[in-house]
Amino acid sequence: MIKAVLFDLDGVIVSTDGCHYRAWKRMADEEGIYFDEKINDRLRGVSRMASLEIVLERASRSYTEEEKVALAARKNDYYRDLIRELTPSDILPGAMENLNELKENGILVAVGSSSKNTPLILRRIGLDAFFDAVSDGNNISHSKPDPEVFLKAAEMLGTDPADCLVVEDADAGIEAGRRGGMKTLSVKGAVGADYFAPDLSDYSIFRRIIR
């Protein structure tokens, strides 16, 4: 029985893909590194430093660990400037309707995101006090597909992982949920899930899953 739903943030509750792309693109262009939207797609659900390693695959030179830390920090500064422009109107279609319905039916809701910027994003879209738990890049050591972020969310909620449903738009996130012993719902085509939906605009999706 599903007692809690754990949502990825970026691409599920709010779309920050464009912000990530613009920030990585700006940093890569400054370094003379080729970067495009296809490469950006590989970064979904991946930690900042792991994402940087993917970006640097196209670099013409090697970077020291200190340089890598500086590059990641520069990208994050660009990204934080962009997400400060987010508002509640950037919440994706159907997300609030489904979140409210879950709460009304006694289902716990949590965020499970690898992003360290989760608190800022939630604040900007007006959901910083909405969720029953928030597990993010600030309290984990391993990024997806490691299940740590979702296991910590389940622990915060006092819920057995087997009673949790993970909602993800990235293959790495679906794999993380499955590794954690949880049911999984894919949106936007992430593979390997137990359930699939194009997005959360289908208001009946959770009624069909949670019985």
Summary of the structure (lengths in Angstrom):
residues: 211
radius of gyration: 16.9
end to end distance: 7.2
largest distance: 54.6
contacts: 715
relative contact order: 0.19
helix: 46%
strand: 13%
